């Protein structure tokens, strides 16, 4: 957010229809070292290199850091509150990084120093605006009436912001304005902004610099700017992919059409084309094609400006295809889609693409994309492409407390077949595994995409549409151990586990019931105040000896004192209710950490994220 006296903004980046995503080209990537400030111009005294950084949930604009390397920290003071500019001058750019906000803090990332993606502590905001975290900040015109001075801001599609002191993952795919003869011919564009795994901005055209820009002119290249004049913020794992090289182009394009069904590439010397012509671009939209079963073969010259390794992707909907560059096969005959890589010299190189259409019900479509050194992935064909999955999404909202049962596929593989998805109007939702009495994932934002369940025959599954906190492979939350160092049970054998369904309270929130080790267990979860997370309360009808609850299993668990824990490289906070009598233990198991606690009659804890 720009500073005023009144107030103290890849990865999935963007995908085109063929299902090929615009991601980083490894040869264009530049990961900033963050062992010093050498990648930046004249860094002010408010910028520091650190090893770790922590926020205080009780104090605004407070970050504490330790000595070390790998983390860039901004701690503005009255004497030092300067913005930070990269040495890199960029045009089209992909950014991928982690950032961490102090409580109540405010910062921003300015592409070319002019177009701001807002960074803000927007934890728990239900209806985000352009000034919230992940928003594209508004433009400003002092000549307009007061209520219209700010304009052309873009709020994120949903708020998936994490709590202060937690690392958040951001990718930005930016297209710089284009000029001819010193005249702007194309506006700048945010192709995609993805926050914590959720696409929150897509194809947003920027009519001009946002408020607080370093300058109000627009240019082809300029430095990336990190805002330093507002609140404390930290960054790490900053990767910049600068796309400043000329794109390859096709010239001398011709096509030939051969009638017949071919499920492998034929010998064209033995075939006679039914039609052949020159063409301006590779496309399947050609008049006079047979209804089905033909090969469309394109030839031409690929003009390469920048030598190096290039990645090619083809989409051959309704059939198969082959790609050859310089008379060598880059993508052998592949059904529906294919990928390949070639090292290319600068100059004009023979290009050949074959598309065999043999599926009768499919609409013909062929597409080709290229990415390479300093060249962002782009379609060198037309955009008349289908994925075969074109369907209106079936999205389930949660204006009230809601339950939807479905299959749920998990990030590590596998499927929860007795999943209960619980949604809330506070936009905090979770999936409960009835086979293990475990919360397998928790997410913030929108509720469910049920398209896989209902599209065509469906497969019975749904998927979260917000930012997910995954808790690991399903397993019992409560287990009987011979001692505090015994291995956790891998299944429900010998536990007497038996699911007994759930009961709803007056607000429609479920309490799950099950039998375990001969006693009844109640498991109730509610959303905490201001939508900051969840509170979970588990009660046993009868006390049972040597019973433990596994509160967390993660790569790292840090004891912060007074019942507070930082879990999995500062992904979420866990807070135990009963600090006085609980005896939690952090232990190592199978290469990861576990936080376990003895359970006698009940246990309660909160997860803030």
Buried (B, 14 or more C-beta within 10 A) or exposed (E): BBBEEEEBBBBBBBBBBBBBBBBBBEBBEBEBEBEEBEBBEEBBEBBBBBEBBBBBBEEBBBBBBEEEEEBBBBBBEEEBBBBBBBEBBBBBBBBBBBBBBBBBBBBBBBBBBBBBBBBBBBBBBEEBBBBBBBBBBBBBBEEEEEEEBBEBBBBBBBBBBBBBBBBBBBBBBBBBBBEEEEEBEEBBBBBBBBBBBBBBBBEBEBEBBBBBBBEEEBBBBBBBBBBBBBBBBBBBBBBBBBBBBEBBBBEBBEBBBBBEBBEEBBEBEEBEBBBEEEBEEBBBEEEEBBEBBBBBBBBBBBBBBBEBBBBBBBBBBBBBBBBBBBEEBBBBBBBBBBBBEBEBEEEEBBBBBBBBBBBEEBEBBBBBBBBBBBBBBBBBBBEBBBBBEEEEEBEBEBEEBBBBEBBBBBEEEEEBEBBBBBBBBBBBBBBBBBBBBBBBBBBBBBBBBBBBBBBEEEBBBBBBBBBBBBBBBBBBBBBBBEEEEBEBBEEBEEBEBEBEEBEEEEEEBBBBBBBBBEBEBBBBBBBBEEBBBBBBBBBBEEEBEBBBBBBBBBEEBBEEEEBBBBBBEBBBBBBBBEEEEBEBEBBEBEEBBBBBBBBEEBBBBBBBB
